[in-house]
Structure formats: C-alpha cells, structure tokens
Amino acid sequence: MASLDAISWGAAALTYGLGDYVTTVLGVRTAGVQEGNPIVRRISGGDPGPGSFAVLKLVSVALFFATYWVLRPAVARLAVPISLTLLGSVVTVRNARIIRRRT
C-alpha cells in the first residue's frame, strides 16, 4: 500500500471507524439519542450496544476494504477511503452536535 493509501485509510479509520463509533455509543448510552441509520437499527434490534456496534463497524470497514482491493485503476481505489473519511467526518460532527444539545 502506498503512503497516500495508508494516510487515506488512517483518516477513514479515525473518522468513520473511531469517531462515528465513539460518538454513536456516547449518544445512545448517555444522551438518550436513537441510532439514525435504519440498517443499523434493524440489525441491532433497536439501538446498538457497544459490542454489537463494534462488530457492525468492523464488518462494514472490511467490506469497504474488499471493494478497495477490487477496484481498478489505483486512482479509483482512493475514492473508497476518501469517501469514508468524508462520511465519517460528517457523521461524527453531527453526532457530537446532537450529544451537545441533549446534555
């Protein structure tokens, strides 16, 4: 993996993986927020617990990473971690704002 790939995946892991995970779990557990993603709600039977949400997050990242490896040319592959970084940033900021309003 080239350094730009590694940096892109690192950013995706921090925002989509860790940022969304932490703010979702905090929101659900401490601020009384409900999970907004209908797919996650359906799979988890309501609001996800820390363990089930971690599993869902890991499976999701693994599927995106598999997509990344299949895409050609290499430039198109970068769209996967960059998209996850953008999505993770938006969702993490949104979650943090919701938590701040509720607490």
C-alpha positions in Angstrom: 0.0 0.0 0.0 1.5 3.4 -1.0 1.8 6.1 1.6 -1.2 8.1 0.2 -3.3 4.9 0.5 -2.1 4.4 4.1 -2.9 8.0 5.0 -6.3 7.8 3.4 -7.1 4.6 5.3 -5.8 6.0 8.5 -8.1 9.1 8.1 -11.0 6.8 7.3 -10.3 4.6 10.4 -10.2 7.7 12.6 -13.3 9.4 11.3 -15.6 6.6 10.1 -14.3 3.9 12.4 -13.4 5.5 15.7 -15.2 8.9 15.5 -18.5 7.6 14.5 -18.3 4.6 16.9 -17.4 6.7 19.9 -20.0 9.4 19.3 -22.7 6.9 18.5 -22.1 4.9 21.6 -21.9 8.0 23.8 -25.1 9.4 22.2 -27.1 6.2 22.6 -25.8 5.4 26.2 -25.5 8.9 27.8 -27.7 11.3 25.8 -30.7 9.2 25.0 -30.1 9.5 21.3 -31.5 6.8 19.0 -29.4 5.4 16.1 -30.3 7.2 12.9 -29.2 4.6 10.4 -32.2 2.4 9.7 -30.0 -0.5 8.6 -28.0 -0.5 11.9 -31.2 -0.1 13.9 -32.7 -3.1 12.1 -29.7 -5.3 12.5 -29.1 -4.4 16.2 -32.8 -4.7 17.1 -33.1 -1.0 18.1 -30.1 0.9 19.3 -26.8 -0.8 19.1 -24.8 -1.7 22.2 -21.0 -1.0 22.2 -20.2 -4.6 21.3 -22.7 -5.1 18.5 -21.9 -1.7 17.0 -18.2 -2.5 17.0 -18.9 -5.7 15.1 -21.1 -3.9 12.6 -18.4 -1.2 12.2 -15.7 -3.8 11.6 -17.7 -5.7 9.1 -18.6 -2.5 7.3 -14.9 -1.4 7.1 -13.9 -4.9 5.9 -16.5 -4.7 3.1 -15.3 -1.3 2.0 -11.7 -2.5 2.2 -12.5 -5.5 0.0 -14.1 -3.1 -2.5 -11.0 -1.0 -2.4 -8.8 -4.0 -3.4 -11.1 -5.0 -6.3 -11.3 -1.6 -7.9 -9.0 -0.7 -10.8 -7.3 1.7 -11.7 -5.5 2.6 -8.5 -6.8 6.2 -8.6 -10.4 4.9 -8.4 -9.4 2.9 -5.3 -8.7 6.0 -3.4 -12.3 7.0 -3.7 -13.2 4.4 -1.1 -11.2 5.6 1.9 -11.7 9.3 0.9 -15.4 8.8 0.8 -15.4 7.0 4.2 -13.3 9.9 5.6 -15.8 12.4 4.4 -18.8 10.4 5.6 -17.1 9.7 9.0 -16.3 13.4 9.4 -19.9 14.5 8.7 -21.4 11.8 10.9 -19.0 12.4 13.8 -19.6 16.2 13.8 -23.4 15.6 13.5 -23.4 13.1 16.4 -21.3 15.5 18.6 -23.7 18.3 17.9 -26.7 16.2 18.8 -25.0 15.0 22.0 -24.1 18.6 23.0 -27.7 19.7 22.5 -29.0 16.7 24.6 -26.7 17.1 27.6 
